[in-house]
């Protein structure tokens, strides 16, 4: 099934296993059964068989132990090393898996099946270009493999080489037009590219060729979600859930959560939203916290509660909206501690004086984030990931942002300094701009307009544009100069690390315009009017509304046709022109 991660958890669409390849680790074991059989009569055979059985039952420790025994009996056994690699993958240790695969490849460099495993691992490590090279090498050895063609296309798509990916799949489909795996892969690539309407045609073909195979139906749910057909997306998720392996259910459930939330079903959506934290969800975090895990039905009055961040800066800012209501629920006898990103500690401490704000620690353990709360918090009764609060405190959009005031409080001295620095003695509105996220791998790229789309906005006269874009943005600033616009970039702030400074700068402008990222969430949270640019008419954070209900003073400018940005920027120009003429 497709893999996913994002600052806000998101869906992906990458073809992987096909209907003929078995299921999960049992499927890998099935593919290796014939090879193990060739060792019959060899001293290593019993150990290899035991390792294979352990792999099939997901007993990875036993699989490694038995394959290591086989390797002792035959140091040149590449198959034993491959079994070790698969078992380390199963345990979530990608580095040890990679070492085992590389050792196996040194013994047998022309094994396309081994190359397939190595390429899949490269994708897990977010190395799509490396994976593409490996899959291409394997496809040379087995030119007729639909499985390898689909893997190669997924890796090419992951590095945004869509035309090459489509060319690979077209050639493979011409040779094997009855392969549901290939049609599904083509639909997946087109979905990632943003050609969602066309993708549906190919996903329908894949589903027709393999009616009981859930993956094209799951990918079709993603496409329908992006096109705003939320009920159809839920129906497809329900079908997929009836047929996927247990370890794939969290991934499908999370897509269903997004469909429910985007359609306004908040109770159902938040119930499904918990799937993001399941151990089988790709790269889900683990938590090291004191106390018991809180349930939304638990009474909070008088309790000592720890809330811990979990997903990324933008989401922690968005979900912080609920902290004041949590404090009310705890009452005067309760106590709230919030473990958040170190970059947010000073801003949150100023904004929520009734809470004990601390920094969490994040470590990578076997390829997954482990988030630890501070050890010196004192007694904690219950703890909750910050997103889990929504099932209790965000059951209706109108219960969220208080239109009477901002959620976060910037440093007043820094705010005053930036207001003085940005004032130029004219009535021109100051407009903060942000246009991208630092995470644009794979399908996330299509969520953001190309910078060229901003040209009509930036060429509008009588407006002072202020840079709020974090990360490297030298290319875009120079591009704006070529259009005749200087985006002011004189803050000297590290907008990635100095979030307190970024909050003050954001609050000092008249308006912020940008894509959904940490900068726009921060601006909206400090109360500055914020216009969100969105690639589609609805998305789950809008909770079935036409606005961004987590924050006051927001508007959403969404594409009427998915990924068609021209209308969005035409409306932005009109709105900003009206604002300028009112002298705001």
N, C-alpha and C positions, 0 to 999 in steps of 0.2 A: 504494500500500500504506500501511497505517497508519504513523504516525511515533511515535517514542518517545524519551524521555530521563528520567532520573531519577537520584537519588543513587546507588542501585543500579540499574543498567540494568534497565528493565522493559519489558513489552510494552504496546502501545496497540491500539485498535480503532476506527479511523476510516475510513469509506468514502471513496474518492477516485475513481480511474479506473474506468470500467465497461468491459464487454467490447466495447462499440461505439466506444470512444474511442481505440483504438490503443495503442501501448506507448511509455512514456517520452518522451524528446525527439522521437523519430520520430513519436509520436502527436500531439504539439503541432504539429509541422511538417505532418502530414497535415491537421489541422483548419484550418490557415492556407492550404493550397494553393489553394483556390478563390479566396480573397481576393487572393492574389498574382497569380493568373491574370487578375484584372480589370485589372491594370496592363499587360497585354500591349500593346506599342506605345508605352508611356510610357518616357521616358529612364531612369527609376529601375528598370524591370522587370528588366534583367539583374542588377543589384546585389541586388535583393530575392530573385530566384531563387537566387543564389549564397548569400545569407544563409540562406535556407530549407534549402538542401542541407547547409550547414554545421551548422545546428541539428539536422537529422535525424541527422547522424553524430556529434553531440556535440563538434564542433570549434567551441567557443564563441568563441574569439578571432577566428577567421575570420568567424563569424556577426556579431559586433559590428562588425568592420571593414567588411564588405560592407553591413550595414544602415546604418552611418554614412555610407557613400558614397551610398546611396539617399536618405538624409536631406539630404545636400548638394544632390542633384539636385532634391529636392522637400521643402523645409523643413516643409511641412504634412502630411507623410506619417505618419499615426498608426500605420500598419502597421509602418513601419520602427522606430519607437520601441518598439512592442510586441515586435518581434524582438530588439531590443537588451535589453529587460527580461528576456525569456526566457533569453537567452544569459548575462546577468549572474547570473540565478538559477542557471543551470547551473554557473557558476564559483563559486557560493557567496557572492556579494556581494549580500546582500539589500538593502542601502541603495541601491546604484546601480540595482538592479532596480526598487525602489520609485520612485526618481526618474524612471526611464524610463516606467513605467506611469502615473504621475501626469501626466507631460507628454503622453502619448498620450491620457489621459482628458480633458485640457483641450481637445484637438482634436476629440474625438468622445465626448460624455458619455453617449450612449445605445447603447453597444456592450456587450451583455450578456456576450459572450465575453471582452472585455477586463476587465470587472468581475470575471468569474470568476477570471482570472489574478491580479488585484489582491487579491481575497479570499483566494485560496490563499496568496499571499505573506504576508498578514496572519496567517494561521494559522501559517506558518513562523516568524514573528516573535513567536509566543505572544500574539497579540492577538485572541482568539476573539470578543470583543464587537464589535470593529471589523469583523472578517471577516463576522460575522452581518449587520451593517448593509449591507455591500457585496453579499453574496449575496442578501439580501432585495430590494435595489434591482434586481439583475440578474433575479431571478425575476419581478418585476413586468413586465419587458420581454419575458420568455419564460416565461409561466406554465406551459407544458407540459413544461419541461425537467426530466427526471429527474435529470440530472447536477447542475443547480443546486439542486434540492431536496435531494439527498444532501449537497452541500457545505454548504448552509444548516443542515441537521440536525447535521452534524459540528461546525460552529462553535458552534451553540447547546449541544450536548452538552459542548463544551470549556469553556464557562462555566457548566456544571451546570444549564442550562435544559432539563432532560430532557422535561418535559411539553410544552413548546412544540415541541421537536424532534420528538417522537412525533406531535404534531398535524400538523406539516408533512408528515411522511412518510405518515401515514394518508390525508390528502387526495390526495397524489400517487399512492399505490397504488390508491386508488379510481378515479382517472382512468386509471391504467396498471398493471393488476394483473399483467402479464406481464414487468415490469421487474425483472430480477435485481438491478440496481443498487440499486433502492429497498428490496427485501427485505433485501439485505445491509446497507444503511445502517440499517434498523430493528433488525436483529440487533446491529449494532455499538453503537448508542445504548443498547440494553437491557443489553448487556454492560458498558458503562461505568457504567451506573446500578446495576449489581449484580444485575439480574434475569437471571442467567445461564441458568437452566433454560428460561425463556421465549425468550431470545435464540436458543438452539439451534434452536428450531422454525423461526424465520424465516431463519436461516442455512442450514438444510437446504433450505428452499424456494428460496433464492437459488442454491444449488449445483445443485438439480434443474433450474432454468430455464436455467442456463448451465454445463453439466457440465465444460467445459474452462477455465472462468475460475477462476484460483487464489485470488482474494481471499476469497470467502466460506469457502473451505476453510481458509485461513489464520486467518480470524477464528474459525472453528469450533474450530481448534486452541487458540486462546487461551481460549475458553469451556470446553473440555474440560480444559485445564490447571487452570483455576480450580476446576473441579468435582472434581479429583483423578483424572481418567482419563488417566494419563500416557502409556500406550502408545497410546491413540487419538489423543492430541495429537501424538505423534511421527509416527504414520501420516499424519495430515493435513498435517503439516509436510513429510513426504517427498513427498506428492502435490503440494503447492504448489511445492516446490523443483524438481520436474520440469517446471514450466510457467511460473514467473515469469521476468522479465527478469534478466539478470546483476546489475544494480545493486540488485535487490530481495532477492537471495539472503542477504546478511548479516542482514537483519531477520528473515527466516523462520528462518534457522539459529540465531539467538539465542533465539527462542522454543523451538526444539527443544532447545537447551542447557538451558533452564530445566526442560523436561519430563524430560529425562534426569537432571538433578541431583536434582530433586524425587523421582524414582522410585528413586534410589540408584545410578544408573549414572554413577559419578564419572569414570572414564576417558573415556567417550564424551561426557559433559556438558562436561568441561573442554576437550576438543578443539573442541567447537562454541562454547564460551564466547568463544573468540578472535574471533568474528565482531563483537563489540562494538567492536573497534578497526579494523575494515575501513573504508577511505575511503568506501564507499557506505553505511555505517551512519549514520543521522541524527545529526548533531552529534557524531560520534566525534572524540576528541582527536588531535592530532598531537604528536609529541615532538621536542624538541631536546636531544639527549643525546650524550655522548662514547662512543666505543667501538662495538662491533658489537651488534646485537640478539641477546639470549640465546635459545637454544632449550632446551626442557625436557630434551632428550637430551644436552646439552652437559655435560661434566665441569666441576665448579666448584672442585675442589681447587686451592688456590694461586692462584685467579684474583682479579682486582680487579673486583668486581661493584657496579653501581649499580642500586638498586631505586627506582622512581619511582611516586608515587601517581597515581591516574588518575580516580577515580569520585566521590568525595565523602567527607566526614569519617567517616560511619558505616562505609563499606566499608574505608577505610584502617585504621580501628581493628580491624575484623574480620580483614582479611588480615594485619595485623601479627602475628597468631598464629604465622605461619610463619617470622618472622625468626630466632628461636633455632635452628631447624633449618637455616636457610640458613647461619648462622654455623658450625655444625658441619660442614656440607658444604664450606665454604671452607677449613676447617682453620687451623692456626696461621700458615701462610704466606699465606693469603688476606686480603683486605680487603673490607669491606662499607661502602658509603655508601648512605644512604637519603634521598631527596629527598621531603619530605612537605609537607603544608599548614603554613604558618607557625604556625597555632594549635596544632599538635601537636609542634612541635620540642622544647620543654622537657620535655614528658611522655615523648616517645620517647627523648630523650637520657638521661634518668634510668633508663628501663626497659631500654634496650639499650646498656649502656656499651661493648660490643664493636663497635659500629657508629658511623660518622661520620654524625650526623644533621644534615641541612641543610633549608632551605626551598626549595621550587620556586617558580617564577614562572608565573602563568597569564595569558595574553593572549587576547583574542578576535580571530581572524583570519578574515575572510570568514564570520562566523557560527559558527565552530568554535573550541573552546578549543585553544590551543597551550601545552603544558606544557614549561617549560624547566628543566633542572637547573642548579645553580650552576656558573659557569665555572671556579671555583678548586678543583675537587675533586682535581686531580692526575690521574695516569694512570688510566684506566678501560679494562678489557679488554672487558667486556660489560655491557649494561644490560637491564633487564626492567621492564615495567609490573607493579605489585605483584600484580594479579590473575592474571598469567601464571604466578606461582610455584605456583599451586594444581595445575597439571597435573603437577607434580613432587612437591610437598610436601603435597598434600591428596587423595591417592588413596583414602583410606578414612577414615570419620568417627573411628575410634578413634585415628588418628594425630594428631588435632588438639589440643584443649585438654587441658592437664595438670591433672587434678583436684587435684593437690597444691599448686597455687599460682596466683596471678593472672598475667595477661599483662602488665599495665601497673602501674607503681609511682607512686602519688600522692606529692606533696610531704609528707613526714612532719610538718613543722611546721604546715602548713595543715590537714592531717588532724587533728592533735591539737587545733587551735583549734576546728574544726567539731564534733568529738566533745564538747568541753567546752560549746560553745554549744547543742548539741541536747540535752544531758543535762538532764532536768528533775526528776531524783530519783525518778522512778516507774519501774515496769517495763513501761510501755506501749511497744510496738514503734514505732520510727520508720520510716515507709514513704515513700520517694521516689516521686513520680508524674510521669509524662509521657504526653501523650495525643494528640499530633499531630506532623506534620512541617511544615516551612515550605513544602514542595512538595506541593500538593494539587491541581494542575491536572488537568483531564480525568479519566482513569480512576484516578488515584492517590487521589482523594477516598474511594472505596469501601474502600480498604485500612484506613481508620481509623474506629473507632466514633464516633458523635456523642457529644458530651460528656454528654448526658442519660443515656447508658447507664452512666456512672460513678456515678450517684446511689446505687444500693444499696451500692456499695463505700464511698463517702464518708460514708454515714450510719451506718457501722459504728462502734460506741462502743469506747472504750479503745484507740484507735490515734492516733498523731500523724502527720499527713500533711505531707510536705515537698515544696515545689515544685522540680522539676528541669526544668520545661518552658521551653525557650528561646523567644525571640521574644515577641510581644505575647500575653499570656494574661490580661489584665485582666478580660475578659468571663467567662472560665471561673472565675476566682477569686471573682468576685462571685456567680456562679451557685452555687458551692459554699456560700457564706455563706447564700444563700437556703435551702439545704437544712439549715442548722444546723451546717456544718463550716467551720472556718477552716484553709485550707491555708497552712502557714507559708511566708512569702515574704520572710524577713528577711535573706537572705544578702548582698544588695547586689551580687552578682556579675552580670556580663554573661555569661549562660550560653551565649550564641552565640559570643563571642570569647574569653573566659577559660576555655579548655578545661582548663588545669591546675587552676584553682580549682574548676571543675565536677567534675573527677575526685576531688579531695579531699572535696568535699561529698558526692558519691555514695558514696564509701568510708566516710563517717561514719554513714550510716544503716544500719538493720538489714536492709532489703529494698527493692528497687526494683520497681515494677510499671509497665508501660507498653507502648506500641506499639513496633514495630520502627523505631527512628530512632537518631540519633547519641547521644542521652542514654542509651538502654537499652544500646546497644553499649558505651558508655564505662563504665557501671556494671558490666556483666558483665565487662569486660576488667580492671577493678581488683579483681575478686574478690568483690564484694558479691552475695549471692543475688539473682537477677533473674528475674522472671516476665514473659515476653513475651506480649502479647495479639496474636493473629493472626486474620485474617478467614476462614481456610480450614484444612482439616485438614492440608495439607502445602504447603510452599513451598520454593523451591530452596535457600535458605541452610541448611535443616535437613537436606539431603543424604540424604533418605530415612529419617530417624530421627524420633522423637517429641519430640526436644529441640532445643537449639541447640548443636550439637557444637563450635562454634568457641570456646566459653567454658565454664569450669567453673561449677558451682553455678547452673544455669539450669533453668527449667521453661517449657513453652509451654502456654498456654491458648488453644486454637484453636476456632473455630466449627465445629460438626458439620455445619451447613448453611451454605454460603457466605453471609457477610454477615449472619447471624442472631446477634446479640450477646447475647440474653437468657441463653442457656445458659452462655456464657462468663463473664458476670459473676456468675451464680449459683454457679458453681464457684469463682470467685475469692473470693467472700464466704465460702464454706465453708472454703476453704484458709486465708484470713487469720484467720478465727475460730479455727481450730485452732491456728494459730501464736500468736495472742494468748493463748489459754488455756494453752499450754505455757510462756508467759512468755519467749519468745525475743525 
